[in-house]
Amino acid sequence: MNKQNFEQQFTSISDQIWEFAETRYQEFRSSALQADFLEKEGFTVTRNLGGIATAFSASFGSGHPVIGLLGEFDALPRMNQTADVPEKQADRPSAAGHGCGHNLLGTGTMEAACLIRDWLLQTHSEGTIIYFGCPAEEGGAGKAFLTRSGCFDGLDFALAWHPGSKTGLIKEALANVRVIFDFTGKSAHAAAHPELGRSALDACELMNVGVNYLREHVKSDARMHYAYLNDGGDAPNIVPASATLLYALRAPESAYVAELYERVGDVAKGAALMTGTKVSYRTVSAYADLLSVPAMEKLMMEAMQKAEKPEYTEADYAYAAQFAADENSSSIDTNILPADQTINLGSTDVGDVSWQIPTGLIGVATEATGCALHTWQIVAQGKSPLAHKGMHYAARILFAAAKKLYESPELCEQIQENYRAVKGKRNYHSMLPDSVKPGDF
Ligand SMILES: [Zn+2]
């Protein structure tokens, strides 16, 4: 099969997943599309990985090194946007959309797995490649649950990429815990019998005010943000008896996130006390910080430089210019970020994997310059030639990095040694309570 036809298969899969736009733990069609394809391509597929219906692995080859490729395919709620339209325009406003480019993420990673399979076959090399179809990166911490189930045991290395507007290393990510706060009050006629009512909505508002004051007294790199999971009532003349908040608490280290969890919990209890309501709260997902391994980063940097770069046409630049945030710079960022800089992703559940085995993570430009993730602009560009070209480039980079590992036992040992050194005595500690199940929102 020639290069164009080979790549076209993945372009088509990515576009289909963009259309499916399935959110966390509901990625049934996206997951099946990828698993079925890889099975036909000669991979040994294990479905229902770690007891999660939309998780799977697809393995090819034998012996060491065993390299895991981490794919994703989940979309974001209410992010629907018409493709290629450079202004906010949703065909189905309440539908989900690929605002983080995970249609490209998982599919480009699969493409890398197929490139590696071809190379293993051609060269009769020893080594195993395993593609992981990981669900629910967005809010559901799929890989943290897969880690807990031991799904990444037996790997020697893991490689992953993330779409965005820049190409470069991702060297850090924040630890993150997601907590649901349920407030329960008492309903009453808000005008006739206000004294009988206890407003759960008031409690949420006071909690948020309290947390916003708390910001002044936490470390400057901590992040605390929230969303209302329900509407906090139906009408102003009915005192809202229930209201729910979802919080994300983040910091560079898990230990500090645990401290934030305690302090924010106290604020919630205070809000309940002030309003005469009750609060209960529970962790629904948790992400570890990312362990940076300089020897792995060196490998990834070389792979980015070595892999064949995308060729952009005038039409690509003109297309990107409609979305680019900065009119003064090129509409497509074709540079590779210097090795001492990092692309900022916020948090990622790749962090949990990075505490099990040396993990290489990079960002690859698939969007116009300056476009931020989790926006309609990303959804709009998700099926464009710009996105496809970036995705194929990402596949070539992951392939180049894996090939180097298969070819060089010395390099493998060097990275393992560096990994042991940076990890030192620090142990992985997941903030997921044992009782929490994937998707238990
Ligand atoms: Zn993402």
Residues whose N, C-alpha, C, O or C-beta is under 5 A from the ligand:
A	BS01	ZN	C100
